[in-house]
Amino acid sequence: MADFKGIPLVAARSGEKYVTPQGFTAIRDGIKAAAAAEPLVVGRKPPWLRAPMPAGPRFDAVRAVVREHRLATVCEEAKCPNIGECWNAGTATIMLMGAVCTRACRFCSVDTGNPRGWLDAEEPANVARTVELMNLSYVVLTSVNRDDLPDGGAAHYAACVAAIKARRPATAVEALTPDFQGDVAAVQAVVDSGVEVFAQNIETVRRLTHPVRDPRAGYEQTLAVLSAAKRRRATVLTKSSLMLGLGETAAEVGECLRDLRTAGVDIVTLGQYLRPTAHHLPVVRFVTPEEFQGLRDEALALGFLECVAGPMVRSSYRAERALERNNAGLK
């Protein structure tokens, strides 16, 4: 039995270590199992957080293309609740540089480990071919953090963008990147590759950055990366995302929105944090749709071109529709 990249499945449970087919050790779902972990409560989500099971012919077609070309997608790796809607619309967010992250953020279910410099040299060509087969007019490229690479993977990002533009010049590309440990040259390399949108997620408010994010990530570091992208090319759209429900206050969310605007961010997305496994941070509260609407109004008043806000919103949700100025069509 094999996974979606044709690699033999690893018999590791959530929180356990395993050895990847490339020969390095990783932890399933990113966070080590702990005896003191708070149990994962199932069945208590409010009704506005219920997503239909992913199914349908277009969902199956997109999944087949992704697997054929050995691509990781954040849709699957991050257990996104919108996978059915997006894939049935014929879109997918493609995750570059494998499915093992060098960081272990306590909200994220992507496997963590040290890939020790491993990269798939065929990935740029495979990504471009997949975008062409899907006939996409807009594609989001994201990735795991690759602190094991000297440039954090910036050159690989640029190669993937160049390959897409060579096959599909009219396809708009959004790069949802790591923070490259604040390396401005790496940021510039991605911006210079021809992306239309440069994104880096701040994830949470200043006070909760640690323990929510890995110690190598930082609130100010993300703001600096976004500022560097805008300084490099004023016409590139910059974007960031914030999860709610982790214990932040309204005042802290407002501060974060103001900080993002000061950094020149054009688009922000706001969504509900959902706990992926019992080893991850628990949800402190569920934010209502009405609260999300109020925060969207606040963000627009600050001058953001758009704020896509709602319980099920994720950073790349309906990304191609963000500039419609209608909350990406959400009701």
C-alpha positions, 0 to 999 in steps of 0.5 A: 500500500502506498501514499499519494506520492507512491511511497510505501505508507509508514506505520507510525501513529500521530506523534510517533517517530518514523523514517522517511523513504529518503532516510531521515527521521520525522514525527507524524503530525509534527508534535511528539505524543505526550502522556499529559496531552489533553484529550481531543474532544470530538462532536462539540464544534458549533454548527457553522464549523461543519464541512461536508465530506470531500467527494465528487468527480472533480475532487477525484480528478484533482486528487489523481493529478496530484498523486500522479505527479508526486505532489504534496498539497497543504490541502491534505497535509494540513487537514484543511476542512475546505478540501472538498470545496476547493478540489471540486472547483478544480483548484489546489494549493501545492506544497513544495519541498516535500511533506516534512517541516523542520519546525514544530509549530504547536497548531500545525499537523504537518510532519516535522523532521530534518530533511538534511538538504533533500529536494526533488529536482523534478518538482518544478517541472512536475508542478508546472505540468500539473498547473497546465493539466488543471488549466489553472488561472491562479495557483497558490504555492506554499511549502514546509519550512526548510531551515536545513537549506542555506536559502530556506528553499527560495531558489526552489520556489523561484524555479517552480514559479519560472517553470509555471510561467514558461508553460502558463504565462497568464497563470497568476501565482501566489507564493505563501512562503516560510519566513526564510529566517528573515533572510531578505535576499531569499525574500527578494529571490521569490518576489523577483521570480514573477509572483503576483502575490507574496504571502507569509503568515503571522498566524497569531497575535504578538503575545501568543507567538510563542508557544503557538509558533516554533521558537525559530519563527517570530512576530517581528520576523514575519512583519520584516519579511512582508515589509521586505517583499513590498519594498522590493516590488511595490506592485506585488500584493502582500498577504498574511493570515491570522488564526483566532480562538487561541486565547487572543483578545480583541485588542490584540487582534486590532494591534496585529491588524495595525502592525500588518498594515504598517508593514504594507500588507494588502490582504489579510485572512482571518479564520478559526483555529481547529485542533488537528490532534490531541498533541496540539494546542486546544481551542480556547473558544469558537469565534462566531461568524458575527465576530468575524464580520466585525473584524473584517469591517475593522480591517477594511477601515484600516485600509486593507484591500480585502479581509477574507474572514470567517470560521472556515477561512484558511490563508489560501481559501478562495485566494483567486477571489480575494480582490472581489471586495465581497469577502471572497463570496462568503455570505 
